[in-house]
Amino acid sequence: MEIVNLPRLRMKQLQTVGENSLRICEAIPEVKPATDKVKSLIGDFKLGMQKENVPAVTKVELDKLRDKYISGFRLEVKSETYFPHETDKAQLIDTLSVILAKYSDINRYSYNEQTAAVDNMLTEISKIDLQEGETLTIGRWLPLIKNANEDFKKANKAFIEGNAILATTSAASDLAPQLAESLHDLYTLMFAHAKIGTNENIVKAYREIEMLIKSVN
C-alpha cells in the first residue's frame, strides 16, 4: 500500500475525482474534518465551473431564429409588391414596405437594440388592418416573430440572472489548487489510518481511492 498522489487533472476530472472521493470517504468518522473541507471546496468549485460555462448559446440560437423569421417576413412582403393587387391590398403592402424599410438594418443591431426594435416594429404593424389582406399569407409571420422575440427576452433574463448569482463566485481555475490540496490531505489521512490497519472499512475505502486515481491516469 502506497500513499496516493493526485495527478494533474482537467477541471471536469478534478470535479469527478472530488465527488467520488467524498462518496468513498464521507461515512468514515476518522477523516471527517478532511472530508468536510473537501465538501466545502467542491461546492464552490462546481459553482465556479458554472461561472466559466454560463451558456450564451441559447441566446445566439434564438437571435438567429428571430432574424430568420424577420427575413422571411421581409421577403414575403417584397414578393407581394410585384403582384398586381387591388388598390386596398396594394396600399396595405406599400404601408408594410415603408415600415420594414425603417427597420432595414434591424439584424445588425445589438441584442438589446434589436429586441426593442422588433417590439416597436410589431406595434406599428399591429395598427394595420391585415384583415383587408386576408387572402394574403403575410400575417402568418407575425406570431412567429413575436414569439421568437419573447423567447429571446426570457433567455436574456435567465442569462443575466445566472451571471448575477455567480458574480461573487470564484472561478473554478482559481479554486482548483485548493481543492487538489484538500484531496491530497484527505488521501494522506486515509493512508495513515489504512496503514495502521485497525479499521477494515478504512482499508477498503483506501483501496477504492487507489482504483479511482488509477482510472483517471
C-alpha positions as CSV (number, residue, x, y, z in Angstrom):
1,M,0.0,0.0,0.0
2,E,1.4,3.4,-1.1
3,I,0.3,6.9,-0.5
4,V,-2.0,8.2,-3.3
5,N,-0.7,11.2,-5.2
6,L,-3.2,13.2,-7.1
7,P,-2.2,13.5,-10.8
8,R,-2.6,16.7,-12.9
9,L,-6.3,16.7,-13.9
10,R,-8.5,18.6,-16.1
11,M,-11.3,20.6,-14.4
12,K,-14.1,18.1,-15.0
13,Q,-11.8,15.3,-14.0
14,L,-11.0,17.1,-10.8
15,Q,-14.7,17.6,-10.1
16,T,-15.4,13.9,-10.7
17,V,-12.5,12.7,-8.5
18,G,-13.5,15.1,-5.8
19,E,-17.2,13.9,-5.8
20,N,-16.2,10.2,-5.8
21,S,-13.6,10.7,-3.1
22,L,-16.4,12.2,-1.0
23,R,-18.7,9.3,-1.7
24,I,-16.0,6.9,-0.6
25,C,-14.8,8.7,2.5
26,E,-17.8,10.6,3.8
27,A,-19.1,7.8,6.1
28,I,-15.7,7.4,7.8
29,P,-15.7,9.4,11.0
30,E,-11.9,9.3,11.5
31,V,-11.4,11.6,8.5
32,K,-14.5,13.8,8.9
33,P,-12.6,17.1,9.2
34,A,-10.8,16.4,5.9
35,T,-13.9,15.3,4.1
36,D,-15.8,18.4,5.4
37,K,-13.1,20.6,3.9
38,V,-13.3,18.8,0.5
39,K,-17.1,19.0,0.6
40,S,-17.0,22.8,1.2
41,L,-14.5,23.4,-1.6
42,I,-16.1,21.2,-4.1
43,G,-19.4,23.0,-3.7
44,D,-17.6,26.3,-4.5
45,F,-15.7,24.6,-7.3
46,K,-18.9,23.4,-9.0
47,L,-20.3,26.9,-8.8
48,G,-17.0,28.2,-10.3
49,M,-17.4,25.7,-13.2
50,Q,-20.9,27.1,-13.8
51,K,-19.5,30.6,-13.9
52,E,-17.0,29.6,-16.5
53,N,-19.6,27.9,-18.6
54,V,-22.7,30.1,-18.4
55,P,-24.3,29.3,-21.8
56,A,-24.8,32.1,-24.3
57,V,-25.6,29.5,-27.0
58,T,-29.3,29.7,-26.4
59,K,-29.3,33.5,-26.9
60,V,-27.3,33.1,-30.2
61,E,-29.7,30.4,-31.5
62,L,-32.8,32.4,-30.6
63,D,-31.4,35.5,-32.2
64,K,-30.7,33.6,-35.4
65,L,-34.3,32.2,-35.4
66,R,-35.7,35.7,-34.8
67,D,-33.6,37.0,-37.7
68,K,-34.8,34.1,-39.9
69,Y,-38.4,34.9,-39.3
70,I,-37.9,38.7,-39.9
71,S,-36.1,37.9,-43.1
72,G,-38.9,35.6,-44.2
73,F,-41.5,38.2,-43.5
74,R,-39.5,40.8,-45.3
75,L,-39.1,38.6,-48.4
76,E,-42.8,37.7,-48.5
77,V,-43.8,41.4,-48.3
78,K,-41.3,42.2,-51.1
79,S,-42.7,39.4,-53.3
80,E,-46.2,40.8,-52.9
81,T,-45.1,44.2,-54.2
82,Y,-44.7,42.6,-57.6
83,F,-48.2,41.1,-57.6
84,P,-51.0,43.2,-59.3
85,H,-53.2,43.6,-56.2
86,E,-56.4,45.6,-55.9
87,T,-56.0,49.1,-54.6
88,D,-56.7,48.3,-50.9
89,K,-54.3,45.4,-50.8
90,A,-51.7,47.3,-52.8
91,Q,-51.8,50.1,-50.2
92,L,-51.5,47.6,-47.4
93,I,-48.4,46.1,-49.0
94,D,-47.0,49.6,-49.5
95,T,-47.5,50.5,-45.9
96,L,-45.8,47.3,-44.7
97,S,-42.9,48.0,-47.1
98,V,-42.5,51.5,-45.6
99,I,-42.4,50.1,-42.1
100,L,-39.9,47.4,-43.0
101,A,-37.7,50.0,-44.7
102,K,-37.4,51.8,-41.4
103,Y,-36.1,48.6,-39.8
104,S,-33.9,47.6,-42.7
105,D,-30.8,47.2,-40.6
106,I,-32.6,45.5,-37.6
107,N,-30.5,42.3,-38.0
108,R,-27.3,44.4,-37.4
109,Y,-28.4,45.8,-34.1
110,S,-27.1,44.7,-30.8
111,Y,-29.2,42.1,-29.0
112,N,-31.0,44.6,-26.7
113,E,-31.5,47.2,-29.5
114,Q,-32.9,44.5,-31.8
115,T,-35.3,43.2,-29.1
116,A,-36.7,46.7,-28.6
117,A,-36.8,47.4,-32.4
118,V,-38.8,44.2,-33.0
119,D,-41.3,45.3,-30.4
120,N,-41.6,48.7,-32.0
121,M,-41.9,47.2,-35.5
122,L,-44.7,44.8,-34.4
123,T,-46.5,47.7,-32.7
124,E,-46.5,49.7,-35.9
125,I,-47.7,46.7,-37.9
126,S,-50.5,45.9,-35.4
127,K,-52.1,49.3,-36.3
128,I,-52.6,48.0,-39.9
129,D,-55.8,46.0,-40.5
130,L,-54.3,42.9,-42.1
131,Q,-57.9,41.5,-42.4
132,E,-58.1,43.6,-45.5
133,G,-55.5,41.3,-47.0
134,E,-57.0,38.1,-45.6
135,T,-56.2,36.3,-48.9
136,L,-52.5,37.1,-48.3
137,T,-50.3,34.9,-46.1
138,I,-48.2,37.7,-44.8
139,G,-49.8,37.7,-41.3
140,R,-48.5,34.2,-40.5
141,W,-45.0,35.5,-39.9
142,L,-46.0,37.9,-37.2
143,P,-46.8,35.4,-34.4
144,L,-43.5,33.7,-35.2
145,I,-41.6,36.9,-34.9
146,K,-43.3,37.9,-31.7
147,N,-42.8,34.5,-30.0
148,A,-39.2,34.4,-31.1
149,N,-38.6,37.9,-29.6
150,E,-40.4,36.9,-26.3
151,D,-38.3,33.7,-26.1
152,F,-35.2,35.8,-26.6
153,K,-36.2,38.1,-23.8
154,K,-36.7,35.1,-21.4
155,A,-33.3,33.7,-22.4
156,N,-31.6,37.0,-21.9
157,K,-33.3,37.5,-18.5
158,A,-32.1,34.0,-17.4
159,F,-28.6,34.7,-18.7
160,I,-28.4,38.0,-16.7
161,E,-29.8,36.4,-13.6
162,G,-27.4,33.5,-13.9
163,N,-24.4,35.8,-14.2
164,A,-25.7,37.9,-11.3
165,I,-25.9,34.9,-9.0
166,L,-22.4,33.8,-9.9
167,A,-20.9,37.3,-9.9
168,T,-19.3,36.8,-6.4
169,T,-18.2,33.2,-7.1
170,S,-14.6,32.5,-7.7
171,A,-13.7,30.8,-11.0
172,A,-13.1,27.1,-10.9
173,S,-9.5,27.6,-12.1
174,D,-8.8,29.8,-9.0
175,L,-10.2,27.1,-6.7
176,A,-8.6,24.1,-8.3
177,P,-5.3,24.3,-6.4
178,Q,-7.2,24.5,-3.0
179,L,-9.4,21.5,-3.9
180,A,-6.4,19.5,-5.1
181,E,-4.6,20.3,-1.8
182,S,-7.6,19.3,0.3
183,L,-7.9,16.0,-1.6
184,H,-4.2,15.4,-1.0
185,D,-4.7,16.0,2.7
186,L,-7.7,13.6,2.7
187,Y,-5.7,10.9,1.0
188,T,-2.8,11.3,3.3
189,L,-5.0,11.0,6.4
190,M,-6.8,8.0,4.8
191,F,-3.4,6.4,4.2
192,A,-2.2,6.9,7.7
193,H,-5.3,5.2,9.1
194,A,-5.2,2.4,6.5
195,K,-1.6,1.7,7.2
196,I,-2.4,1.0,10.8
197,G,-5.0,-1.5,9.6
198,T,-7.2,-1.5,12.6
199,N,-10.3,-0.4,10.7
200,E,-11.3,-2.7,7.7
201,N,-13.7,-0.1,6.3
202,I,-10.9,2.5,6.0
203,V,-8.6,-0.1,4.3
204,K,-11.4,-1.0,1.9
205,A,-12.1,2.7,1.2
206,Y,-8.5,3.5,0.6
207,R,-8.3,0.7,-2.0
208,E,-11.2,2.3,-3.7
209,I,-9.4,5.6,-3.7
210,E,-6.3,3.9,-5.3
211,M,-8.5,2.5,-8.0
212,L,-10.2,5.8,-8.6
213,I,-6.9,7.6,-9.1
214,K,-5.6,4.9,-11.4
215,S,-8.8,5.2,-13.5
216,V,-8.0,8.8,-14.4
217,N,-4.3,8.4,-15.0
